[in-house]
């Protein structure tokens, strides 16, 4: 499957979810407005069916809310997702909320013109429409709308920023309680770390080396996400990525992920040379196996994996130096993949990994040269 299509599909899905959520919020607010008006109108003898056009208010509210959700979703997917990734939680939340609140005022202003134009049956710049808009903009209703929708924006941004900080899909798993009770599942793991990290750290010193790690992990995030990987943890110069079995073998996502990381780092080589006078090289090990997944902790709760597959994957990655290769995968993983058309696999035979009693068959993987 074309990777650009996957990126667009992922972005469109995010936009759809935000538009749907905002449309539902718009419908709830319109219904709440009607019920509030109906409650007070009944006490003073006003017929709300005549004085209050519920269907028009509902359609207008849902339409404007949907447009707002689409605009926020598009901005998040195509701009803020990368631009604000390295900001602190509080700063990202504050700046994005202020930006969208300013956009909200503009949207309500435009929406007010549309509403009063439909209500009056006049052109949008007719004096009656402009007068209605002015009355609305200086009314308590307008500021109530701003406060209400600013709250929706704040909640939306909190969920999005928190989701990024937790990791792809982790927040949803917590909310749904997917792993509140430990589950047995089969997962694919990739342990990836920077080669000669100790030497690089000594050369760059602590602060510059930390900046290098931040840049590297930031730059490789998109290839991981678009290949349906889940970032499990960072340990020093190493990152651990996991896939469910289905997501990992679909279109060889777990293998594609490594080579797309390689492509993106190569494409950014000029940036790394200018900033650090080097381009980070890396190695990775891939393996699959059964393990237990569940929530642990009280104050700092996490979803953790427990099983020998993690230890084995780490040992496979460490074997890269001995075998003089950059990517090693286990025989168990090879059996479930379809790598014939894109990659060349070299059987290295059964190898005894450090700290393991049983030998394991490993394969080195290289991308097949495309002949045009």
N, C-alpha and C positions, 0 to 999 in steps of 0.2 A: 504494500500500500504506500502511495506517495506520502512522504513525511510532511510536506507542506499541507496536504489535505488533512492530516491528523491534527496539525497545529490549528488550522482554521476550524475544524470540527470541534476541538476542545474549547476554543474561544467562543464559538457560536453557542455551545451548550451552556457556558457560563453566562452569556448574555441572556439566553432564554430563561435560565433559572432566576436571574435577577429581575427580568421583566415580569415573569409570572408572580414572583413574590411581591413586587410592587403593585401589580394589578390587583392581587388579593387584598393588599393593604388599602388600596384606593376604594375597593368595593366595601370593605369593612367600615371605613371612615364615612362613606356616603350613606350607608345604612344607619350608622350611629347618628349622623346629622339628622336624618329623617325621623328617627325615633325620638330624638331630643326635641325637635320642632313639634312633632305630633303630640308629645307629652304636654308641652306648655300650651300649644294651640287649643287643645281640647278644653283646658281650664278656662280659656277666655272666649270660647265659642267660635274659633276659626276652623274652617274646613280645610284640612291639609291637602286633600285630594285636588282641591281647586287652587289653593294658594301656593302649594309646593309641588313642583314637577319632579317626582322621585326618579322616574326613568331617565329623564334628561340629566339630572345631577349624577346618577349612577354611571351613565355612559361617559359623561365628561370626566368624572373622577377617575374611572378605570382607564380611559384613553390617555389622560395626562400622566397618570402614575406609570402606565406601561411605557410611555415615551421616556419618562425619567429613568425607569429601570434599564431600558435599552441603552440610553446615553451613558449611564454609569457603568453598565456591563461592558460596553465598547471601550470606554476610557480605561477601565481596569485591565481588560484583556490585551489591548493593543498599545497601551502607554505606561500606566502606573505600575503594572505588574513587574516591569524591569526597572523603571526609574526609581521607585521607592523601596526596592528590595533590600537595600543596604542601610536604610534608615532605622533608627530605634523604634520600638513599638509605639511609644507615646508620641513621638514626632510624626511618624507616618499616619497614625490615627488622627492627630490634630490637623495636620496640613490637608489631608484628604477630606476630612469633614468640613473644614472651612471652604475648600474649593467647591465641593458639591453643594454646600449651603448657598454659596453665591450663585451657582448655576440654578439652584432651586428657585431663588427669588426671581431670576430671569424667566424661568419656565412658568411660574405662577403668573407673572406679569403678562406673558404671551397668552397663556391659557385664559386669563381674564378677558383679554380682547376677544378671543374666540367665543367664549361663553356669552358675553354681552352682545356680541354680534348676532349669534344664533337667537338669543332671547329677544332682542329688539327687531330681528329680521332686517338688519341694516348692514351696510358695508362697514368693515372693521374700523375705518377712520371717520365714520359719521360722528358728528358732535354728541349725539345721544349715547353712542358706544363709549366714546372717550370720557364722557361725564360719569358713566357707570363704572368704568375702570378706575377713575380717580376716587370715587366714593369707596370702592372696594379696597384700593391700596392704602387708604387712610383709616380703614375700619378695624375694629377689634377682631373681626373674622379673619382678615388677612394675616394678622400677627399670630392668631391661633393656628392658622394653616402652616405658617412658617415654623412655629414651635413644634407642631405635630410632625411635620415631614422632616424637620431637622433631627428629631428623635429617631425617625425611621432611618435616616442617613447614618446617624451615629451607630445605631444597632447593626446596620448593614456593614459598615466599615469595621466595626469591632469583630464581627464574625469573619470577614474576609482577612483582616490582618492577623487575627488569632489563628485562623486556619493555616496561613502561611507560616506562622511561627511554630505551630504544632507539627506541621508537615502535611503533605498532600493527603487529604481524606481522614486524617487522624481525629480531628475535632468531631466529624460526623460519627466516627466509630465510638468515641466517648459518649456523645449525646444519645446514640441508639443503644449503648450498652452492649455492643457486639462482643466484646471480650471481657465483660464483667465477670463471667464465668469462663475459666480457661478452656480453650478449644484446641483440639489436635488438627493440624493442617499440614499440607505439603507446600513448601515455598522454595523459591530460587533465591540465592544470595550472591551478591557481588561485593567483594572486598577490593577496593581500589585505593592505592596510595602513590605518593610522589616518589620517584626514584631519587636516590642520593639526598634524601631530605636533611640528614644531619650535616652534610657538607654544605648544602645550600643555606641552612640556618646559621652556620658559623660564618659564612661569607656575607650574608645580608644583615646579621644581627637580629635581635628579637623583634623589634617593632616592624621593620621592613619585611621580615619573614612572615609575621602575622598578617600583614597587608597582602602578601603573596597568597597565603592560604585563603583569605577572604575573597580575593579576586578569582582564584581558581575554583573554589566551591560555588561562587556566584555564577561564573561562566558555564559551569557544567550542569547547572540546575535544570535548564530548559530541556536538554537532551534526555535527562532522567524522567522528567514529567511527561514529555511527549511520547516516551516509550513505556508509559504506564508503570514506571518504577516508583517505589516509596522510599524516601530517604529515612533510614532507621537511626543512624547516629554518626557523629563525627568524633574521631579519636585522634588528636594530633593532626598529622598530615593524611590520615586515612578516612575514607567515607565508606559506610556500609549501606548498600541499596538492596531492597527486597522486592520480589514480585510474587503474587499468587501464581500458582502453576499455570492457570489459564492465561493470565496477562503476560507472563514471561515467555511462553512459547508462541504466543500469537505473533505472526510475522517475524519470529526470532527477535522479539523486542529486547531480551536480555543481552543478546550478542550485538544487535544494532546499536544499543545504548553505548557500549564501549567505543565503537568505531565512530559514532557521531560525536562523542566527547573528544575523541582524537581529532576529528575534522574541525571542530569549533576552536580547540586550542591552537591548532595549526593556523587557522584563519586569523587568530588574534596574536600571532607570534610577534608582529611589529610592536604591539602594545606592551607585551611582556619584556621584549628586548629593551625598549626605551625606558621602561620603569624599573626593571630588575636586572637587565643585562643577561637574561637567560629566558629560555622557554621551558616550562616544566614538563618533564617526561614522567610517565606513570606506568604502573603495571597493575594487573587485576587477575583475580581468581574467581571462578564461577562454579557453583555446585548446587544441587537440590537435595532435599531430604525432608523427613517428617519431624515436626517439633510441636511444642506447646506454646500457644500464644495467649496472653492474658494481661489484665491490669494488675500492677503492683504499686505499693506505696500508699501513703495517706496524705501527707502534706504536699509532696511532689509526685503525684500519680503519673505513671507512664504505662504504655502498652509495650511489653517486652516479649522477646522470643527466647525460648529455652530449649536447647537441643544440641546434639553433637554436630549437626550440619553447620553451625556457626564456627565451631572450632576447626572443622575439616576445611571449610572454605578459606579460613585465615591461613591454614597451613598450605593450601594449594597456591594462594597468592604469594606466600613466602618462597615457594619453590620456583617462582619465575626467575629469580636471580641465578639459581643453580642451573636451570635449563636454558638460560640466556634467551628468554622470550618475554613478550609483554602481556600476553593473554593466555591463561591456561584454564581449561574447563574439564570437568570430570566426565567419566564414561556414562554415569547415570544421567547427566544432563544431555549428553550427545544423543542418547537413545530417544529422547522426546522432542528433539529439535529437527528442523528440516533445513540443513545448511548447504546442501549440494550446489545450489545455483549461485550463491553469493560468497561463500567462504571456503578456504582450503583448510582441512584439518590434518595435522600430522600426529600419528599415534606414537606417543613416547614410551609406551609400554607401562607395565605396573611399577609403581614407585612407592617406596616406604616413606611416608611423611613423618616429620619430626613429632615425636610424642604419640604416634599412632602404631598400633600393633599390626593391623591389617594393611596390606598394600592396596593401592588404588590406581586404576588405569587413568592416565591423563592425556589430554590432547592439546597441542598448541593450535591457535587459530590465527589465520591471516586473511585479509580481504582479498578476494580474487580480482585480479586486474581486469578491468572492462575493456574489451576490444571493440572499437567503434567501426 
